[in-house]
Amino acid sequence: MNHISDRRTFAIISHPDAGKTTLTEKLLLFGGAIHLAGEVKARGAARRARSDWMKIEQQRGISVTSSVMTFERQFDGIGGVTFNLLDTPGHEDFSEDTYRTLTAVDSAVMVIDVAKGIESQTRKLFEVCRLRNVPIITFVNKVDREGREVFAILDEVAEMLQLDVTPMTWPMGTGSDFEGIFDLATNRLLLPEGPSREFQGKVIQTTGVDDPQLDAIISARNLAKVREEVELAQVGYPEFDAEAYRRGDMTPVYFGSALKEFGVDSLIEALAAFAPPPRAQPAEPAAVEPTRDEVTGFVFKVQANMDPNHRDRIAFMRLCSGTFKRGMKLTPTGHGKPIAIHSPILFFAQQRELADEAYPGDIIGIPNHGTLRVGDTLSERADVRFTGLPNFAPEILRRVALKDPTKTKQLRKALDDMAEEGVTQVFYPEIGSNWIIGVVGQLQLEVLLSRLDAEYKVAAGLEMAPFETARWVSADDPADLKAFTDLNRSAMAKDRDGNPVFLAKSAWEVGYIADRYAKVKFAATRER
């Protein structure tokens, strides 16, 4: 039970450029996992973001794949806590990867840019969290830059996300007036130092914002404004309620600057104190509690070529119950045969170490060669199946054109690998030999071509396909399905599992065909 209660498995979600990857770096730095935090856009391999290790990520300064990082820290009154941090892509084109990652966490940190507030992708990711009742801590970033008023940010979170908000810290001015962060729970004032005005550990203990010693530290104009604002906030917003937060009804709000290292320590302490330990996971025939004796887990991500020298394939498994030990045999759903897991690994971004033991909430990597896929359940007794990890209908379809026809075999291997990872989907048309790939967003196409070249040495281009979207088709009566597929063979394909897929020229055509064939079901998502 101790090993379960000291786990915190969380994701960081945000709109692109809100500072999510920088915050990830600083959490690792403050957690003692690294000694040098590299800025995302800094030059040189040693100063690149540790969670961004793909070639395209390093070139463009963005996250395009989920990374897993584990670190530990000691806390007064709590003891040691093991954090499993999942850094997710913020870009909307990688919503599938992010969605599946959010199925593997127990809580999330939502990063908001103080100048921009809640942006479209932030809201989409929040809705995914709400579907699973994932509790959220809000971190308002970049308060050392010009931005919106504090109350405007708090009210926007409350109104747009329909959450109770409780400010836990308060900025002493913003932008050029920024003079520090006041912790409302501990009455500590964090002050900037040095020419770049960073937080270097200077903390003043006070009795509250009305403490007279603040008059000599903070400018009179800033201090008068903050004292008035804090008084209004304490009246206007509810007190923090840990149970309401864990239910997903309330979000504690922390202000800070990840780049200048303000507010990061408070965020780690909040995760340790408030974020829930491993929770029950939805499954059939019944939800799986972390206290269950048998080892169970599910694969939420597969990643190829994390180490290009070894051409490896790693399945990321969220452990849901039981105590996993190296060498155990677990049975994947749909496979039937138990597999022995001899070399399970714990991650620190691209680095790794062997895991002799793992507990509920932990993320372990299982080296495999196509045996495990996204959505697979692994268990000792093969009597459970975890739910809620669907494939999504693609919104962009393209044909892949090889520049060297002798590389057909390598192309097939690469497309299969990336389809297993969930980066793309591959469809094999009933008529014609051109494979069609499907993605949710344009950036995924760039990632596909970049990885084909960098990891598989396959030069390829993309051609327009005569289709725009796809739907999985099924029917209660097999005769109805056969009649439909026979009449629409030119638009039919199979996915990697051999399931029938209808390729449509437009969303309008999907609706038109669905109306004509009332006995056939057209699905935009599909679970394994």
C-alpha positions, -999 to 999 in steps of 0.1 A, spaced: 0 0 0 29 24 7 42 19 -28 7 27 -42 2 58 -21 35 74 -29 30 73 -67 19 104 -86 14 98 -123 5 130 -141 6 147 -176 13 182 -186 -12 196 -211 -13 230 -229 -17 248 -261 16 250 -282 41 276 -269 25 280 -235 58 268 -220 49 232 -213 82 216 -223 102 243 -204 81 236 -173 88 199 -178 125 206 -178 123 227 -146 101 201 -128 129 176 -135 155 200 -123 137 208 -91 129 171 -87 166 164 -87 164 143 -119 188 165 -139 214 191 -131 211 213 -162 178 224 -177 182 230 -214 159 254 -231 139 239 -260 153 262 -286 188 264 -273 216 251 -295 237 220 -290 226 185 -281 235 190 -244 211 219 -241 181 206 -259 150 197 -240 155 163 -225 120 152 -233 123 162 -270 147 136 -286 134 131 -321 153 148 -349 122 168 -360 116 179 -324 151 192 -320 150 210 -354 117 227 -348 117 231 -310 83 214 -305 72 181 -289 56 157 -313 56 125 -292 48 117 -256 78 112 -233 78 95 -200 101 106 -172 103 91 -137 119 109 -107 118 108 -69 118 135 -42 116 136 -4 91 159 13 87 170 49 57 152 65 50 131 34 83 112 28 95 100 -5 72 104 -36 78 88 -70 66 110 -99 58 96 -133 56 126 -156 42 123 -191 51 152 -214 25 153 -242 25 171 -275 6 204 -273 1 206 -311 -35 198 -321 -22 175 -349 -11 150 -322 -44 149 -303 -46 111 -307 -13 105 -289 -22 130 -262 -57 115 -258 -42 80 -252 -15 94 -229 -43 110 -208 -58 76 -203 -27 65 -184 -25 93 -158 -42 101 -126 -40 139 -127 -28 167 -150 -11 201 -149 -27 226 -173 -3 253 -184 -18 286 -195 1 316 -210 -7 347 -189 -10 368 -221 -32 344 -241 -54 327 -215 -72 295 -224 -66 286 -261 -84 261 -283 -61 231 -278 -61 237 -240 -98 235 -240 -99 203 -261 -74 186 -238 -94 197 -208 -125 181 -222 -106 148 -225 -96 151 -188 -132 159 -179 -145 127 -197 -122 107 -173 -127 130 -143 -89 137 -142 -82 163 -116 -63 194 -128 -39 218 -113 -36 251 -133 -2 267 -138 -4 303 -152 30 307 -169 51 337 -180 39 362 -154 73 380 -157 60 391 -191 32 415 -200 -2 397 -198 -38 398 -186 -49 408 -152 -49 380 -126 -87 382 -120 -93 380 -158 -73 348 -160 -90 333 -129 -125 342 -142 -118 328 -176 -108 294 -162 -139 294 -140 -163 304 -168 -149 285 -198 -141 253 -180 -169 254 -155 -146 248 -125 -143 263 -91 -109 281 -89 -88 287 -59 -56 309 -63 -28 293 -43 -1 319 -52 -3 355 -64 21 375 -86 36 407 -72 29 426 -104 33 412 -140 56 421 -169 80 449 -162 64 454 -128 70 418 -117 86 417 -83 80 381 -71 54 355 -62 35 354 -29 25 319 -17 -10 324 -1 -9 290 17 25 295 35 27 333 34 62 331 18 74 357 -7 97 344 -35 120 372 -48 139 375 -81 177 380 -81 205 386 -105 206 404 -138 180 381 -155 157 384 -125 154 347 -118 144 329 -86 176 317 -70 161 306 -36 155 340 -19 124 335 3 110 359 29 87 344 55 58 368 63 26 368 84 6 376 52 3 403 25 -4 429 53 30 422 69 48 456 73 81 442 63 68 440 27 67 478 26 105 479 23 107 451 -3 79 457 -28 71 489 -45 42 509 -29 20 508 -61 24 471 -66 19 463 -29 -12 483 -25 -27 467 -56 -18 431 -44 -32 437 -9 -65 448 -24 -66 420 -49 -58 393 -24 -85 406 0 -110 404 -28 -98 370 -39 -102 355 -4 -138 367 -3 -147 359 -39 -132 325 -44 -138 293 -24 -111 279 -1 -92 250 -15 -110 216 -10 -88 186 -17 -118 163 -22 -134 187 -47 -101 189 -66 -98 151 -68 -134 148 -81 -125 172 -109 -147 200 -96 -120 225 -85 -86 236 -98 -60 252 -76 -42 279 -96 -5 286 -93 12 316 -109 48 316 -120 75 316 -147 89 282 -157 118 299 -175 127 320 -145 120 291 -121 92 308 -102 64 287 -89 79 253 -99 87 242 -64 52 251 -52 38 230 -81 58 199 -72 47 203 -35 11 206 -46 13 174 -67 29 156 -38 3 168 -13 -29 169 -33 -27 149 -65 -43 115 -62 -23 83 -60 -32 55 -86 -69 53 -92 -92 25 -104 -91 21 -142 -121 14 -164 -122 -22 -176 -144 -51 -185 -160 -69 -167 -154 -44 -139 -130 -15 -130 -96 -26 -118 -86 -13 -84 -49 -7 -77 -51 -29 -47 -59 -60 -67 -33 -87 -62 -29 -98 -99 -7 -78 -121 -26 -59 -148 -17 -31 -172 -24 -16 -206 -3 -4 -235 -11 32 -243 18 39 -266 43 21 -288 75 39 -298 100 27 -324 137 37 -327 141 55 -294 176 42 -298 183 42 -335 215 21 -330 194 -9 -319 163 -5 -340 142 -11 -309 105 -10 -303 92 -1 -269 56 -6 -256 47 18 -228 26 0 -203 7 17 -174 7 -7 -145 -28 -7 -129 -26 -33 -102 -3 -59 -85 35 -58 -80 53 -64 -112 86 -82 -111 112 -86 -138 108 -120 -157 70 -123 -150 48 -138 -177 18 -117 -187 -8 -125 -214 -18 -98 -239 -54 -96 -251 -60 -110 -285 -27 -129 -284 -35 -158 -262 1 -168 -254 18 -155 -222 50 -135 -228 79 -133 -204 91 -98 -197 128 -101 -191 140 -65 -198 113 -41 -185 127 -5 -184 120 27 -165 124 59 -185 141 92 -182 131 106 -216 155 87 -240 176 73 -212 165 41 -195 174 16 -168 161 -19 -160 131 -21 -137 133 -50 -112 100 -41 -97 71 -17 -105 39 -8 -88 5 6 -98 9 40 -114 43 32 -128 50 34 -165 73 6 -177 87 0 -212 85 -35 -227 109 -42 -256 90 -61 -283 90 -68 -320 54 -62 -331 38 -84 -303 23 -56 -284 1 -28 -298 -17 3 -285 -48 -8 -266 -35 -42 -255 -42 -53 -220 -16 -74 -202 -26 -95 -172 -16 -126 -152 -49 -144 -156 -62 -129 -189 -95 -122 -173 -97 -84 -178 -97 -59 -207 -91 -22 -202 -113 1 -222 -112 37 -235 -82 36 -259 -98 41 -293 -84 47 -328 -98 79 -344 -110 83 -380 -83 102 -399 -91 137 -413 -63 136 -440 -57 107 -464 -26 105 -486 -9 80 -509 28 73 -503 51 75 -533 84 58 -531 114 75 -548 133 42 -549 110 13 -560 134 -12 -545 126 0 -510 90 -13 -510 97 -38 -482 113 -12 -460 84 12 -466 58 -15 -456 78 -22 -424 80 15 -416 43 22 -422 34 -9 -401 57 3 -373 42 38 -373 6 25 -375 14 4 -344 26 35 -326 -6 54 -336 14 80 -355 -5 71 -387 -31 46 -399 -26 24 -429 -54 13 -452 -51 -14 -479 -77 -6 -507 -97 -35 -521 -90 -23 -556 -55 -11 -565 -21 -16 -549 -14 19 -535 -15 20 -497 -32 49 -482 -21 65 -449 -45 85 -427 -36 111 -401 -55 136 -379 -33 167 -387 -9 180 -413 22 180 -390 19 142 -387 26 140 -424 59 159 -419 68 137 -390 61 106 -411 84 117 -439 111 129 -415 111 95 -397 110 75 -429 142 93 -439 160 94 -406 151 60 -391 143 38 -421 165 55 -448 134 55 -471 130 85 -494 93 91 -501 68 117 -511 31 121 -506 4 123 -533 -32 134 -530 -56 105 -524 -91 105 -540 -105 103 -505 -108 127 -475 -119 107 -445 -126 71 -434 -152 52 -413 -151 17 -399 -182 -1 -411 -202 -30 -394 -237 -44 -394 -257 -67 -371 -264 -89 -401 -233 -100 -421 -254 -101 -452 -262 -64 -450 -224 -56 -446 -216 -78 -476 -242 -62 -498 -228 -28 -489 -192 -37 -495 -200 -54 -528 -217 -23 -541 -190 1 -529 -158 -19 -536 -140 10 -552 -143 29 -519 -136 -1 -495 -103 -9 -478 -90 -29 -449 -72 -16 -418 -42 -34 -403 -64 -58 -384 -85 -67 -415 -115 -46 -405 -136 -32 -433 -132 6 -438 -152 29 -461 -131 57 -477 -152 88 -484 -145 117 -506 -160 142 -481 -178 144 -448 -210 151 -468 -206 118 -486 -203 99 -452 -237 114 -442 -253 107 -476 -241 70 -477 -251 65 -440 -286 77 -448 -289 53 -478 -276 23 -458 -295 25 -425 -286 -10 -415 -248 -4 -418 -230 14 -389 -204 40 -397 -180 45 -368 -155 74 -364 -137 56 -335 -128 20 -330 -114 2 -300 -93 -29 -303 
